[in-house]
Amino acid sequence: MEQPAVKVPVKRITAIDLGTNSFHAIIVDIFSDGSFYIIDRLKEMVLLSEKGFDNELSPQAMKRGLEALKRIKTLSDHQNSSRILANATSAIREAENGGEFIQKVIDEIGIKIHAIPGRVEAELIGLAVRHGIEMPDDPSLIMDLGGGSVEFLLGDNDVFYHTSSKKLGVARMMASFVDTDPITEEEIQTLKSHYKANLLDVAQAFAMNRASLLIGSSGTMQNIALMIAARNKKSPALSINELEFSADEFFEFYDDVIKMDSKERSALNGLDEKRINIIVPGLILVHYVLKTFGLERVIISSQALREGIILRFIKKEMSDLQLKNGNYSPRLRSVMELVNKYDWHEAHSSHVAKLSLLLFDAFRDQLQLSDDDRELLHYAALMHDIGYFISHKKHHKHSLYIIRNAALMGFKEYEIEMMANIARYHRRSTPKMRHAFYKGLSEELRARVKKLSGILRVADGLDRSHYQNVRSLNVVKNDSRVEIIITTEADPQLEVWGAMRKRSLLEDVLGADIEVIVQKSLLQAWRV
């Protein structure tokens, strides 16, 4: 049978964020529907202002920057990227010899760097966070904590009420205000006073659009989240995106860590060795913001300026693209970007997803399932066959691998694990404790996976021909028996056989026998 053609990217480009502490590069494939998929990435720690912000990049810093960009350019060339978009932020933007560095990069490497103003940096970060985070309906405060500057945005999915860029980055604050190790109480108070004086406009905007959630992006915020996760023994194995901690968890962590010297901090799990010192003013800023604004929790966005560069490129420079998925939520958009990247069986997978949701709605109350379960089943069904991209043999296991390692945006780690396991069990073996990834789930998550994969198995069986033969579906239940009544376009035998063959797990979780009934018309039915 002929399968849908692989969706071919229309362009492959590289985006580079030249930050104060590090250079981040991503190489992405862009598709005709306006989605993109990251195929490679590289992060280089450069510490452009390790000796302070004295309006000049040191020869050593410039050398580190050039060497990092040479490696990025080599990777970009090897991946056959057609274009490099490079944006420089505060350290290069403010340095008197920043122009000299930019010219050296052009002459020696062939990359043209654009030094963007803080306002544009904030706007691009906002685009990226909205793309990667499932933002609540109420306003959220976004804080991108960089080395030279900190970008603040206050908004929701529709509008940003405030955007600003402040010269409060961790490397700048360390050089300007911290001389002792460990930091003294006097230095802490001086820093807090400085933050207060510089965040008056943010406080004013916040008073008009109050939020309870802080969304943090960039390396310092990620390091803080990783340290708190390690402290609580729940470090992420898949993606830091949407890693969450409460304000109370942060305050407990802060009280212990702020007293440490650099040697003690170096032993903290989750802390990059090159951030051992500059993390201190970052901790104080997060403490100040959480306390001052009364924020209750923090989630992390793994997307930041570099993804914003890509999104702006798609929006402004590829206006011929038909952005069919522009209204998707970050979660669904991320799933669609993934399946479009692989040779997914679009018609089959979409139909299985539709049948899965019909079955879910029929069994929802009986299985004590939630809206969250329905959403995760939907996505798992869309992705269940992407393992075919690797091999037909054991493609269910390949699907699990791809989903777990795809850095899906907008999902908590346990949700990624659930979707991967649900997809893995759409065929062959049912969930077993000898399966490592299933065993690694909590008891509650294992129970949810069994229920949802049971539904997916039957739905997949109902499209065994891959011709979307089942046109409608209805479920009739009694105490010990369930009838799944289907109407088909053509001969139904293959679909009935497929569903009956895969029914055992769903029967187990329902505690009832299942039979598939083919309805010839609205008035007549017969058993197959």
N, C-alpha and C positions, 0 to 999 in steps of 0.2 A: 504494500500500500504506500502511496506517495505521501510523504510527510511535509508539513509546512516548511518553507525555506528558512534557512538561518537569516536572521535580521543582520544585515551588514552595516557596520558603522559608516557614517558619511565623512567622518573626520577624526583624527587622533591628534590630540594636542597636550602640551605640558604646561602646567601652571606652577609658578614658584612664588612663595611668600618669603621675602628676604627680611626676616625679623631681626631684632636686636640680639637675641640669644641664639637663635637657630634659623637655618634656612630649611623650609619644607617644600618638597616638590611632589606633585602627583601627575601621573600620565593617564589620560582618560580617553575612552572611545565615546564619541557622540553619535547618537542615532537620529534618524530622520524625524522621530516623534518628539525630539527635544530632550530625551533622557540621556544620561551619561553613566558610564561604568568605569570605575578605577581599575586599571590593569597593573599599575606598579606605583610605588611611592619610595621616596628617599628623604631622610631627615639627617641634617648635618648640624651639629653644635658648633657655632662659630664665635660666640661671645664677643661681639663687635665692640662692646663698651665695658670690658672687664676692668679697665683702669679708670672708669668714670666717664661722665659726659662732659668732656672738655672741648666740645665743638670740633673735634678732629679724630678721625680714625687712625689708630696707630699702624705703623708698617706691619706689625705682626697680625693685627686684626684684618687688614686688607689682604695679607697673604692667605690667612685661613679662609677668608671669604672667596678669594679667587680659586683656591684649591677645591673648595666645596662645590662651586659652580662648574668647574671642569668635570667633576664626577657626575654631577647632575646632567650636564650636557652629553657626556658619554652615554649615560643610561638612556636619555631621550633619543639620541641617535640610534642606539641599538634597538629601541622599540619602534623605530620608524615614525616618530612623531613629526607631524608636518609643520608645527608651529610652537613656539615657546612664548608664554605670557609671563613676564616677571615684574612683580610689584614690590617696591622697597618701602619700608615704613620708617619709623622715627629716627633710628640711629643713622641711617644713610641720608635721610631727608634733612636732618639738622646739621650734619657734619660739614665743616667748611671745605673739606676735601672729599665730600660725597660725590661731587661731580667728577673728580679725578678717578675715583673708584669706578663709577659708572662707565667712564670712557675706557678704562683699563679692561673692563669686562667686555665691552664692545670690540676693542682691538685684539685682545688675546683669546677670547672665547667665542665671540660672535653672538652674544645675547644682549638684547636691548632692554634696559631696565627703566621702568617708569616709577618715579618717586611720587607716590600718591599722598594727597593731604589726609589729615586725620578724619575729616568728615566722610571722605570716600571710603576709607578703611572701615569705618563704623558701618556704613551702608552695606558694604560687601559682606561683612561679618553677619549682619542681620539677615541677608539673603541666605547665607549658608546655614545659619541656625534654624531658620524657618524650614529649610529644605530637609534637614536631618533630624529634627526634634518634633515629636508630637506635642505641640504647644497647647496648653489649656485655653478655654474660651476667655478666661479672665486675663488681665495684663500680667506679664512676667518681666522681671528685670534681668537683662542679659549683660554679662560682664566678661569681656575678653582681656585677660590679664597677661600682658606682654612684658618684654624687657624694658622698652623705652616708654611705652604708652599703655593706657588702659581705655578701652572703648566701652561706653555705657549706652545701652538701648533699653527703652521701656515701651513695650507694645504687646500686641497679640497677633493672631494670624492675618489680620486685615490691615492693621496700621501701626506705625511706630509713632508714639506720642513724643518721644524724646530720643535724640541721638547726639552723642558728644564723644570727643577724644581728649583724654587728659594726660598730661605728662607725669604720670604716676607709676610708670612701669617698675618692675621689681629691681632691675639692674640700676636704674636711675635713682630709686629711693635708697638702695643699699649704698651707692657711692655718695649720696648727699647727706644721709642722716645716721648711718650706722658705722660706728668705729670700734665697738667692743664685741667680744665673743665669750659668753653669751650676751645678747643684747640687754641693755639696762632698762629699768622701768622708766627712767627719764627719756631715753631715746624712743621708747614705745609711745609715751605720751606726746612727744614732739611730732612723731609720725602721725598719730591720730589727729592732732591739731591741724597738721598740714592737709590731711585728707578732708577734714571738715571744711576748711577754707576753700578747697578746690571742688567740692561736690555740692555746693549750694544750689546750683541749677538742677542737678539730678534730684536733690531732695525736694525742690519745689515741684518738679514734674511728678515725682512719686506721690506727693501729697494730693495731687489731682487725679492720679490713676494708681491706686494702691494695689500692691501685688503681695503674694505670699511665697512665690517661687523665684529663686535665683538660678539662672542658667549660666553656667561657667564654661568658657572655652579657652583653648591654648594650653601650652605645656605646664605652666604653674598650677592652674586649676586641675588639670589632669593628675599631676603629681600629688596634690592634696587629696583628691578623691581616691587614688590608689593607696596612699598611706592609711587613710581611714578604713578603706576596705580590708587592707592587710591586718590592721589592728583588730577588726571585727571578724577576721577569718572568713571573708567572703570576696576575695579578690577575683576579678573577672578573668575567665579563661578565653573568652571570645572577643568581646569588644567593650571599649570603655564608654561608647556612646550610650547615653541615658543611665549611666552609673549614678546612683542616688545616695545621698546621706542627709540626715536631718541636721538642723541648726544645733540641737543639743549634742549630737554626736561630734559635730565640729568643735563646739566649745570645750567638751571634755578632752578632745585630742589637742586642742590649742593650749589648754592649761598645762599639759605635760610637756609639749614640744617647745613652747616658747622659752622655757627655762634651760633648754639644752644648749651645749656648745657644738661647734661644727663636728667634732669627733663623735659625739653622741648622735647627732643627726645622721651622720654617715651610715649608721647601723640600722636606720629605719627602712623597712621594706617599702618599695614603691617610689622612693626618692631617687631621681637621677643624680648621679655623682656631681654633675656640673651645676646642679641647682642647690647644692648643700647650703651655700651661704645666701644666695639671692632669694631662697624660699621664705626667709624670715619676714621681710616687708610685705610679701604676698599674704602670709598668714595674718598679719596685722590688718591689712586692708580687708580681707574677707571677714575677719572678726568685726571690724568697724561697720562694714556694710550690713551684715546680718543683724547686729545689735541695733544700729541706728534706725534701720527700716523695718525691724520686726519681722524679717523673713523667716519662714518656718522650715524650708527644705531647699536643697540644692541638687540639681541634676547637671550632668556633664554632656556637652556637645563635642563630638569628635570632629565635627566639621567647623571650619573657621575661614580665614581669609582666602586660602588657596581654592576651596570649593566655591567661595563667592566669586572669585575671578572667573571660574568656569561658567557659573550661572549667568554672570553679566555678559560673557562672550556669547553664550547661547541666545540670550535675550536681545542683545543689541546688534551683534555682528552676523547672526544667522537668522535674520528676520524671515527668510524663506521657509524655515522649519514650521511645520504644523504642530504646535505644542498640544497634542491630543491629551496628554496626561497632566496638563498644567493644574487641574483642579484636584488631583489626587492628594490624599493625605501623605505626609512623609513616609508612613509605613507602607501603604500600598504602592506609592511611587518607587520606593526602594525595592519592593518585590518585583514590580514590573521591569525596573532597570536590570534586575538580576536575570529574570527569565528571558528578556530580550537579548541578553548577552549570550545565552546558551541556546542550543538547538531544541527549544521546548516544543512540545506537540500542542500548539496553541488551541486548536479547536477541541481536541480531546480534553486537555487540562481544564479549559474554561467550562466545558460541559460537566466534567466530574465535580468541579467546584460548585456549579449550580445544583447538581443532584445532592451533593454533600450537605448543602445548606437546607434543602428541602427535607432531607432526613433528619438533620439537626433540629429543625423546628418541630418536627413530629415527636422527637424523643427528648426534647429539652427538659421538660418538667420531670419526666420519669427518671432521667439520668442526672438531674440537679446540675444542669449546665448554665453558664452565664453568657452575657454579651461578649465578654472577653474570649471565652471559649469559641464562640461562633466566628469571631474575627480571625483567630489563630487557625481554626480549621479551614477557613476560606483561603488564607494565604498558603497553608501547607498543601492544600489541594492544587492550587495554581503551580506550586513548585515541585509536586511529587515526582514528576518524571524527568527533571532536568539532569539527572544522573546519566541519561542516555548520551549526553554530550561526551562522556568519558567512555562508556561501554554499555552495550545492551546487557551483557552478563553482570549480574549484581548491581543493576542500575539503581535499585532502591538504596543500597549502601552508599553509592556514589552521591545520590541526592542528599543523604544525611551529611556527608562530608562537605559538599558545596555550600549547603545552607549554613552549617556551623562556621564556615570560614569565609563567608561572603561579606562580613562587616555590614549587615543590614542596618539601615538607619531607622530610628524611631522606636526600637524595641529594647526592652530589658533583656538581660542575658538569659534568664530562665525562659522567656518567651521564644527566643531563638532556639534554645535547646528543645523546647516543646515542639515547635514546628518541624525541626530536623527529625525528631523521633517519630512524629506523626507521619511524615512523608516516608521515612524509612520502613514503616510497618504497613505500607499500602499493599504489599505483596509478600509472598513467602512466609517466613516465620512471624508468629505473633510475639508480643513483648515477653522477654525472658530475663530473669535476674542475672543470667550469665552474660548478657549483653552489656558491655561496659558503660556505654552512654546512657542507656536506660537505667541501669543500676545506680548511676551517679545522680539521678534525680531524687528529689524528696519523695516520701510516700504519697503525699497529696498530689504532686505533679505526675507521678507514675499512674495514679488512678485516672487523672484527666487524660493523659496520653492514651491509655487503654480505651477509654470511651470514644475519644475523637478518632483514633486510628481504626476502631471498629466501624465507625460510620464511613470513613474514607474507603475502607476495603470494599464495602458493599457498593458504594457509589462508583468506585473504579470498575468493579465487576459489571455494573449496569451499563458500562460503555466498553465492554470487552472487544467489540468490533472496531472501536475508534471511529465509528460513523455517526455518532450521536443519534442512535436509533430510538432511544427512549424519549418520547416527546412530552410526556407528563407523568406525574407520580403522585400517589396518594397512599396514606398509611392508615390501616384499620387495626386497632389493638383491643385485646381482651386480656384476661388475667395471665394466661400462659401461652398465648399465641399472638403473633404479629403477622399481618398480611401486608406486603408491599405491592400495591396494585399499580401496574404500569400500562401505558398506552405506547405502542411502538409504530414507527413508520413502515418498517419491513418485517420480515420474519424475525421473531423474538428469541429464538432458541439460544443463540450465543450469549445474549445479555442475561437471560435467566440462568444459564449454566454458570456464567461468570459470577453473578451475585450469590447464587446458592453455594458455590465453591468457597466463597470468602465470608460466609455469614457467621462462622462459629464464634469469632471474638465478640461481635455485636450481640449474638445470642447470650454469650456468657455475661456481659455487663448488664443486659436487659433482664436476664433470668427468664427468658421466654424463647419459644421456637419461632423461627422466621420462615415464611413461605412467600415466594414471588408469584403473583397472579397477573396474567396478561389480560387486559381488558380490550375486547374486540370492539366494543362500542360502549356508549354510556349506559346501555340497558342490558348488556350481555357480557359474561366473563367465562373463561374456562381455565382450568388448571393445566400447567405444563409439567 
